[in-house]
Amino acid sequence: MTDDRRTEQDGPDGSELPRPVVRHRRFNASLIWLVPALAALVGLSLVVNSWLQAGPTITISFQSAEGLDAGKTPVKYKNVVIGRVNKIHLSGDHSHVLVKVALEKSAESFATQGTRYWVVRPRIGLGGVSGIDTLLSGAFIGVDVGDSNAPADEFKGLETPPAVNHGAPGRSFVLHSDDLGSLDIGSPVYYRRIQVGRVVSYQLDSSGKGVSLQIFVDGPNDKFVTTATRFWNASGIDVSVGASGLKVNTQSLASVLAGGLAFQDPAGPHDSTPAPEETEYTLFGDQASAMAPPDGEPHYIRMRFEQSVRGLAVDAPVEFLGINIGKVVSIKLDYDEKAQRFPVVVGAVVYPQRLGNAYDKLEALAKARGENPDLSQLMGRLVEHGLRAQARSGNLLTGQLYVALDFVPKTPKVDFDPNAKPLMIPTVPGSFDKLQEQLADIVDKLDKIPFESIGKNLDQTLAGLNATMKQVNGQTLPEFKNTLKGVQKTMGTANEALSGDSPLQQNLGSTLGELQRMARSLRVLTDYLSGHPEALIRGRRPDAKPVDTPAAAITAPPASTTPPSQGNPP
Amino acid sequence: MSAFPRAADLGLIGCHVCKLVISADTPARVDVADELACPRCGSVLHRRKPYSYMRTWALMIAAFLLYIPANVLPIMRTASLNDIDDNTIISGVVELWVKGSPDLAIIVFTASIVVPVLKFLSLGTLLLSSQRGSGWARPQRAKLYRLVEFIGYWSMLDVFVVALLTALVRFGLLSLVEPLPGVIFFGLTVVLTMLASMSFDPRLIWDGRDSDD
């Protein structure tokens, strides 16, 4: 746009100065104001942008600001930065630190009640290692959102990361236990030795008499927790010696060191509907007690032992016919003014349900009879039949005693008050005590034997005997010797008389021959007489009849055989 | 104060580009929208830089506006193995000082804070005093203007540092330097202040009601 309208040029002589040319101005000078306007616009847009981007500012209190850095430490949710620590300062009473965090606009929903904040630092525990990446990147603040929509700007930071993130699939349950054992937040929960959950929190009951544990079982395994499920403490090593030998039972190495829980449904038919959220369970000490049928209502009984209960300890079992139905809970000494004795009062807790069918039947029977099916009534009936408590030796080596409830035959009747609270079960001395008593009896009787006088008499007798022996040795024995000599002489004579060629022998032989012959003729006579008895009167008939020949025949052979039977007489 | 005659008094005008001295007698047919041009090189002729006050003010205000985000926003991110650090100008200076390089801290502080601020103050002073036609300390003001022109280049130091580090420190995870938006604003501020000081006509210092004596 330089359509110049040139003015006339002056001559080249130089006396006249050149003249300017006139042309149109190309643009308006005030356009320069666009520059600051633009700058202002940019600045304004930055301000507006940062104002729009600025989310809520919250204050989180922590025990310590270790690892936190004002202006740097990010706040992360699922590893996405949603804010940054602005400022760190101490609380008024110096007990904790207050961390101011500027959240991003998009993270407004994190400034609500129930949101939990904690510092993610590297943690190395028995259960595992976490936050190892923060070794390099530095600590950051972890977040977990809650349910609530109510805005909040002050939070109490957790000192340890929460075991369960909000909205994680699964369910939480409450366990009640006598003590915490070696469990801790984050301790694993096992189902068939697979980790399916963890301990989320624990606190003492308000009464101080137990511990409540909150556990979380991850989905989809939470469906295995049913209303009948039993939980037990799977910490440590279970060593049991049974008929099949030594058995060591553990869940996992981590649980041996760091503790853990396990659960399972009891064997047999049971209710297997998944338990609702926050169902309460009892935490058993071990698997065996967890799997045992439910104990039912405990009953407190008392026993009064007249003899020493050395070896009986609290927790000693109470057995009914060999079945464990309870345990001893207290052992106290008492003084009986009338008898001036020191009876021991033993308290025990028994669970009648452990009797199983027997209890049910007894109960039914009692009902059928129209009696009160109470334990006290049943007990009264059993006591009537001879039920007695006895402190028996469970282990001869250590002398441990247990309480046996047993039927003792021929036991004297006792008064039983079924309305007493607690029930007082009559006792009999234990088997060992009985043995001791009997032994004592025997010893008593032995004591009564006059061993001293017996000894004295025996001494005297022995002295007399000694004198007698002297006499025997001095006088009787030499005479005995002479007598023996005489006897020997006599024997010699007898020997001579009896020898084969002695006249006595000869005479004896012929005499015996005579005797034989005589016997033969006597037999002939008797044979004849048996055939002819009339011959006694009429005398012998003449041997005409042929009937007699057999008689003669009979008589003949003996005559011929006599010489051999007779031997050979010289 | 000054008794020297002005070009206007002599009816002369000089071309800024080819330095041709031209008669100030304007042709008759000149209206408001027209301007005068050098008959030799064709560049625009003016007695003083046109709209010098307005331009200088505008550019200085723009520079000042941009100087705010330049200081508020971080200019550089240094990422090392375990640390990501965003630094503004001030925090960088503080860090340098704390970490044992006070000399460097002073240099950066001078280049990035003192010089721009001084420039704003100087230009402001020059503009105000000249606009009011004040005769106060004119030679000193002229010197001040020359100083402002001279140090103008050096305030780009910060920008150069960031550019150099960004190019040099690139070790992936181990160490990394990145420029952040602040440095752009800072660079713009420096450029605008330089433009502002350029659009200020130092001859205005000598123009004043009491200039002719």
Interface residues (C-beta under 8 A of the other chain):
Chain A: T2 D4 R5 R6 T7 Q9 E16 L17 P18 R19 P20 V21 V22 R23 H24 R25 A29 S30 I32 W33 V35 P36 L38 A39 A40 V42 G43 L46 K72 L135 L136 S137 G138
Chain B: L12 I13 L20 V21 I22 S23 D25 T26 P27 R29 V30 A33 D34 E35 L36 A37 C38 P39 R40 G42 L45 P50 Y51 M54 R55 A58 L59 I61 A62 A63 L65 L66 I68 P69 L73 L81 N82 D83 I84 D85 L188 L192
